[in-house]
Amino acid sequence: MKLKVNKFIFYISVVVGMGVFSCTDLAVENLNEPDDLSKVLSNSESLYNYAGNAFRTLHNSMQEFDSPALVMNSMADQTTCSWGTGGQYDLSSEPRKGFTNSLKYPYLPFIRVLWEDCYESISNVNGILRLIEEKNIESFEDDLDVKMLQAWSYFVSGVAHGYLGLIYDKGSIVYWDTELDTIQLVCWQDMIDASLILLDKAISIANENSFTIPAEWMGGDTYTNQELSELANSYAARILVYSSRNKTHNEKIDWSKVLNYANKGIQKDLSPELGVRYGFYDMFTCYQRYPGWGRIDHRIINLMDPDYPSRWPNAGVSWTTIDGLDPGPASSVDARLDSDFEYLQNNNFPYYRGYYHFSHYRHKRFDDVFSAVWYGDKPKPSMLVWENELLKAEALLRTGNISGAVSILNDPNGARKVRGMPMEFSSVDASEVLLTIFYERDIELINTGIGIGYFDMRR
């Protein structure tokens, strides 16, 4: 999915330009101007709150109901939904429809909101970096951890630039010292390259200093400087791999670079506690798991039970089963079919929108997160350690180390063995190993981070 942003940037540019022009004659000091940020952030507490909000804004926006997350899942045939929800019906219809690139499109927020929030987060951390780099922090207390703020700010900016590059055709690279009148649109590859530069800088600063990220910034979990470095490495591996626009591009990725990032990646899940205490939310998962909302596409169930129809029949009744009848519940040696998915006999999607939207299954893995409060009040993963391990396994495979990839799949502490498969994976055929890696990605990573299934389909 290549989302054109030219019209939207023009719209924003006009609005911003009009705002600046109309204020030129007013004798009012704008305390939000970049050069005056030190007047707004007058102490360590306000500066820390400002920094923490940057990642919260970015993370919430990626996992939001009106982000591209829901529609990307549907387009990848991981989930299915015939409701209008954020463009899901439009963009999962068959035959496929082109994207409506218009400011009048009723579901425009699913591309606009994430765009705005990425740049809001970039703006926040750029303001902090500007204060630090221009030495405008003399008024703060002596215990201000400048290195932590620098590493954190480069990390947030790197992730934000990365997702702009993953999801949009074009974007604007905005560093802390970028002159506003020099900002221009560049291609997605330049955005990805800038993202990795920023993440590398965050990794370097984190590796060379000692600090602890406040729990409030990460949804209740403190991160040491080493753990922030690991998280930045995993995001870098994620962004580099998912940037592939097609198979040819994917094969040309620097997989040794991916392997280097993944080898230094996370040892614990990124799993913010949802709810009002820390202000983190995961609304796309919240809605996707509702029995009356989204369902799991039969393509996923067919992966676990190859005898199960991979799609609902177009006529609604002509199944591909031996007897031509509804297959009922699936069965699988993979324990995750029962632990993560729930069979539902009936559908509530309108048949006239296409039987291909129908499914017997919903995703229940994260039901406990939302069991007490509808928007969630428990930790919910958006990046699993197993995702990092699968990126590592694929990088090993693509750099010629097939046995290393198989070793990860058979890790007794890995998700495949702990949660899923009773038997060892024994093949050394590269194509079979790759298919198994993608099987794991399809089953284990559903409804974790934004767009994973879509990025995999695209590449």
NORDA-V421742 format. One record per residue. N is the residue number from 1. RES is the residue in one small letter. OMEGA is omega in whole degrees, 0 to 359 (NA if undefined). Layout:
BEGIN
n=N res=RES omega=OMEGA
n=N res=RES omega=OMEGA
END
This chain:
BEGIN
n=1 res=m omega=177
n=2 res=k omega=185
n=3 res=l omega=181
n=4 res=k omega=185
n=5 res=v omega=186
n=6 res=n omega=182
n=7 res=k omega=183
n=8 res=f omega=179
n=9 res=i omega=178
n=10 res=f omega=179
n=11 res=y omega=181
n=12 res=i omega=180
n=13 res=s omega=180
n=14 res=v omega=181
n=15 res=v omega=180
n=16 res=v omega=180
n=17 res=g omega=178
n=18 res=m omega=181
n=19 res=g omega=180
n=20 res=v omega=182
n=21 res=f omega=186
n=22 res=s omega=183
n=23 res=c omega=188
n=24 res=t omega=184
n=25 res=d omega=182
n=26 res=l omega=180
n=27 res=a omega=181
n=28 res=v omega=179
n=29 res=e omega=179
n=30 res=n omega=183
n=31 res=l omega=178
n=32 res=n omega=176
n=33 res=e omega=183
n=34 res=p omega=183
n=35 res=d omega=183
n=36 res=d omega=183
n=37 res=l omega=180
n=38 res=s omega=178
n=39 res=k omega=177
n=40 res=v omega=180
n=41 res=l omega=190
n=42 res=s omega=180
n=43 res=n omega=183
n=44 res=s omega=183
n=45 res=e omega=181
n=46 res=s omega=179
n=47 res=l omega=178
n=48 res=y omega=178
n=49 res=n omega=179
n=50 res=y omega=180
n=51 res=a omega=181
n=52 res=g omega=181
n=53 res=n omega=184
n=54 res=a omega=180
n=55 res=f omega=179
n=56 res=r omega=178
n=57 res=t omega=182
n=58 res=l omega=183
n=59 res=h omega=179
n=60 res=n omega=183
n=61 res=s omega=178
n=62 res=m omega=183
n=63 res=q omega=187
n=64 res=e omega=176
n=65 res=f omega=182
n=66 res=d omega=168
n=67 res=s omega=176
n=68 res=p omega=188
n=69 res=a omega=182
n=70 res=l omega=184
n=71 res=v omega=178
n=72 res=m omega=177
n=73 res=n omega=181
n=74 res=s omega=181
n=75 res=m omega=179
n=76 res=a omega=183
n=77 res=d omega=168
n=78 res=q omega=176
n=79 res=t omega=180
n=80 res=t omega=181
n=81 res=c omega=179
n=82 res=s omega=175
n=83 res=w omega=183
n=84 res=g omega=181
n=85 res=t omega=173
n=86 res=g omega=179
n=87 res=g omega=183
n=88 res=q omega=181
n=89 res=y omega=182
n=90 res=d omega=190
n=91 res=l omega=173
n=92 res=s omega=179
n=93 res=s omega=177
n=94 res=e omega=359
n=95 res=p omega=185
n=96 res=r omega=175
n=97 res=k omega=174
n=98 res=g omega=179
n=99 res=f omega=180
n=100 res=t omega=184
n=101 res=n omega=183
n=102 res=s omega=177
n=103 res=l omega=179
n=104 res=k omega=181
n=105 res=y omega=186
n=106 res=p omega=180
n=107 res=y omega=178
n=108 res=l omega=181
n=109 res=p omega=183
n=110 res=f omega=170
n=111 res=i omega=184
n=112 res=r omega=188
n=113 res=v omega=180
n=114 res=l omega=178
n=115 res=w omega=182
n=116 res=e omega=185
n=117 res=d omega=173
n=118 res=c omega=181
n=119 res=y omega=173
n=120 res=e omega=179
n=121 res=s omega=177
n=122 res=i omega=179
n=123 res=s omega=180
n=124 res=n omega=184
n=125 res=v omega=175
n=126 res=n omega=177
n=127 res=g omega=178
n=128 res=i omega=179
n=129 res=l omega=179
n=130 res=r omega=177
n=131 res=l omega=183
n=132 res=i omega=185
n=133 res=e omega=179
n=134 res=e omega=173
n=135 res=k omega=178
n=136 res=n omega=184
n=137 res=i omega=182
n=138 res=e omega=185
n=139 res=s omega=182
n=140 res=f omega=181
n=141 res=e omega=183
n=142 res=d omega=185
n=143 res=d omega=178
n=144 res=l omega=183
n=145 res=d omega=185
n=146 res=v omega=181
n=147 res=k omega=177
n=148 res=m omega=181
n=149 res=l omega=178
n=150 res=q omega=181
n=151 res=a omega=181
n=152 res=w omega=183
n=153 res=s omega=177
n=154 res=y omega=177
n=155 res=f omega=181
n=156 res=v omega=180
n=157 res=s omega=179
n=158 res=g omega=179
n=159 res=v omega=182
n=160 res=a omega=177
n=161 res=h omega=181
n=162 res=g omega=182
n=163 res=y omega=171
n=164 res=l omega=178
n=165 res=g omega=180
n=166 res=l omega=193
n=167 res=i omega=184
n=168 res=y omega=177
n=169 res=d omega=185
n=170 res=k omega=177
n=171 res=g omega=180
n=172 res=s omega=177
n=173 res=i omega=183
n=174 res=v omega=175
n=175 res=y omega=183
n=176 res=w omega=183
n=177 res=d omega=178
n=178 res=t omega=175
n=179 res=e omega=186
n=180 res=l omega=183
n=181 res=d omega=177
n=182 res=t omega=183
n=183 res=i omega=178
n=184 res=q omega=177
n=185 res=l omega=174
n=186 res=v omega=183
n=187 res=c omega=183
n=188 res=w omega=180
n=189 res=q omega=177
n=190 res=d omega=177
n=191 res=m omega=178
n=192 res=i omega=180
n=193 res=d omega=179
n=194 res=a omega=179
n=195 res=s omega=182
n=196 res=l omega=176
n=197 res=i omega=180
n=198 res=l omega=179
n=199 res=l omega=176
n=200 res=d omega=179
n=201 res=k omega=177
n=202 res=a omega=180
n=203 res=i omega=181
n=204 res=s omega=181
n=205 res=i omega=180
n=206 res=a omega=181
n=207 res=n omega=186
n=208 res=e omega=184
n=209 res=n omega=180
n=210 res=s omega=179
n=211 res=f omega=177
n=212 res=t omega=179
n=213 res=i omega=180
n=214 res=p omega=181
n=215 res=a omega=182
n=216 res=e omega=182
n=217 res=w omega=187
n=218 res=m omega=178
n=219 res=g omega=173
n=220 res=g omega=182
n=221 res=d omega=177
n=222 res=t omega=178
n=223 res=y omega=173
n=224 res=t omega=176
n=225 res=n omega=179
n=226 res=q omega=180
n=227 res=e omega=174
n=228 res=l omega=177
n=229 res=s omega=178
n=230 res=e omega=180
n=231 res=l omega=178
n=232 res=a omega=177
n=233 res=n omega=179
n=234 res=s omega=176
n=235 res=y omega=179
n=236 res=a omega=178
n=237 res=a omega=180
n=238 res=r omega=185
n=239 res=i omega=181
n=240 res=l omega=182
n=241 res=v omega=185
n=242 res=y omega=179
n=243 res=s omega=182
n=244 res=s omega=180
n=245 res=r omega=179
n=246 res=n omega=184
n=247 res=k omega=181
n=248 res=t omega=178
n=249 res=h omega=182
n=250 res=n omega=181
n=251 res=e omega=180
n=252 res=k omega=176
n=253 res=i omega=176
n=254 res=d omega=186
n=255 res=w omega=174
n=256 res=s omega=176
n=257 res=k omega=175
n=258 res=v omega=181
n=259 res=l omega=179
n=260 res=n omega=177
n=261 res=y omega=185
n=262 res=a omega=178
n=263 res=n omega=181
n=264 res=k omega=187
n=265 res=g omega=191
n=266 res=i omega=175
n=267 res=q omega=176
n=268 res=k omega=180
n=269 res=d omega=166
n=270 res=l omega=191
n=271 res=s omega=181
n=272 res=p omega=173
n=273 res=e omega=181
n=274 res=l omega=175
n=275 res=g omega=189
n=276 res=v omega=185
n=277 res=r omega=181
n=278 res=y omega=176
n=279 res=g omega=175
n=280 res=f omega=180
n=281 res=y omega=180
n=282 res=d omega=190
n=283 res=m omega=180
n=284 res=f omega=175
n=285 res=t omega=179
n=286 res=c omega=182
n=287 res=y omega=184
n=288 res=q omega=184
n=289 res=r omega=179
n=290 res=y omega=180
n=291 res=p omega=181
n=292 res=g omega=185
n=293 res=w omega=181
n=294 res=g omega=177
n=295 res=r omega=176
n=296 res=i omega=180
n=297 res=d omega=180
n=298 res=h omega=175
n=299 res=r omega=181
n=300 res=i omega=179
n=301 res=i omega=178
n=302 res=n omega=177
n=303 res=l omega=181
n=304 res=m omega=178
n=305 res=d omega=185
n=306 res=p omega=177
n=307 res=d omega=182
n=308 res=y omega=180
n=309 res=p omega=182
n=310 res=s omega=176
n=311 res=r omega=176
n=312 res=w omega=181
n=313 res=p omega=181
n=314 res=n omega=179
n=315 res=a omega=180
n=316 res=g omega=185
n=317 res=v omega=187
n=318 res=s omega=184
n=319 res=w omega=179
n=320 res=t omega=176
n=321 res=t omega=182
n=322 res=i omega=180
n=323 res=d omega=179
n=324 res=g omega=183
n=325 res=l omega=177
n=326 res=d omega=187
n=327 res=p omega=183
n=328 res=g omega=181
n=329 res=p omega=175
n=330 res=a omega=174
n=331 res=s omega=184
n=332 res=s omega=172
n=333 res=v omega=179
n=334 res=d omega=184
n=335 res=a omega=182
n=336 res=r omega=175
n=337 res=l omega=180
n=338 res=d omega=184
n=339 res=s omega=188
n=340 res=d omega=188
n=341 res=f omega=181
n=342 res=e omega=177
n=343 res=y omega=175
n=344 res=l omega=186
n=345 res=q omega=187
n=346 res=n omega=176
n=347 res=n omega=177
n=348 res=n omega=174
n=349 res=f omega=177
n=350 res=p omega=183
n=351 res=y omega=185
n=352 res=y omega=174
n=353 res=r omega=177
n=354 res=g omega=177
n=355 res=y omega=181
n=356 res=y omega=175
n=357 res=h omega=187
n=358 res=f omega=176
n=359 res=s omega=177
n=360 res=h omega=189
n=361 res=y omega=172
n=362 res=r omega=180
n=363 res=h omega=183
n=364 res=k omega=187
n=365 res=r omega=185
n=366 res=f omega=181
n=367 res=d omega=183
n=368 res=d omega=180
n=369 res=v omega=186
n=370 res=f omega=187
n=371 res=s omega=183
n=372 res=a omega=181
n=373 res=v omega=189
n=374 res=w omega=180
n=375 res=y omega=175
n=376 res=g omega=178
n=377 res=d omega=179
n=378 res=k omega=177
n=379 res=p omega=180
n=380 res=k omega=185
n=381 res=p omega=171
n=382 res=s omega=170
n=383 res=m omega=181
n=384 res=l omega=173
n=385 res=v omega=181
n=386 res=w omega=175
n=387 res=e omega=178
n=388 res=n omega=179
n=389 res=e omega=179
n=390 res=l omega=173
n=391 res=l omega=177
n=392 res=k omega=181
n=393 res=a omega=180
n=394 res=e omega=179
n=395 res=a omega=176
n=396 res=l omega=180
n=397 res=l omega=185
n=398 res=r omega=173
n=399 res=t omega=171
n=400 res=g omega=182
n=401 res=n omega=183
n=402 res=i omega=182
n=403 res=s omega=177
n=404 res=g omega=178
n=405 res=a omega=179
n=406 res=v omega=179
n=407 res=s omega=177
n=408 res=i omega=179
n=409 res=l omega=182
n=410 res=n omega=179
n=411 res=d omega=182
n=412 res=p omega=177
n=413 res=n omega=180
n=414 res=g omega=185
n=415 res=a omega=182
n=416 res=r omega=181
n=417 res=k omega=184
n=418 res=v omega=188
n=419 res=r omega=193
n=420 res=g omega=196
n=421 res=m omega=180
n=422 res=p omega=186
n=423 res=m omega=175
n=424 res=e omega=172
n=425 res=f omega=191
n=426 res=s omega=184
n=427 res=s omega=174
n=428 res=v omega=176
n=429 res=d omega=187
n=430 res=a omega=182
n=431 res=s omega=178
n=432 res=e omega=177
n=433 res=v omega=180
n=434 res=l omega=177
n=435 res=l omega=180
n=436 res=t omega=175
n=437 res=i omega=180
n=438 res=f omega=172
n=439 res=y omega=179
n=440 res=e omega=180
n=441 res=r omega=180
n=442 res=d omega=185
n=443 res=i omega=191
n=444 res=e omega=189
n=445 res=l omega=181
n=446 res=i omega=176
n=447 res=n omega=171
n=448 res=t omega=179
n=449 res=g omega=181
n=450 res=i omega=164
n=451 res=g omega=187
n=452 res=i omega=180
n=453 res=g omega=179
n=454 res=y omega=180
n=455 res=f omega=178
n=456 res=d omega=178
n=457 res=m omega=183
n=458 res=r omega=185
n=459 res=r omega=NA
END
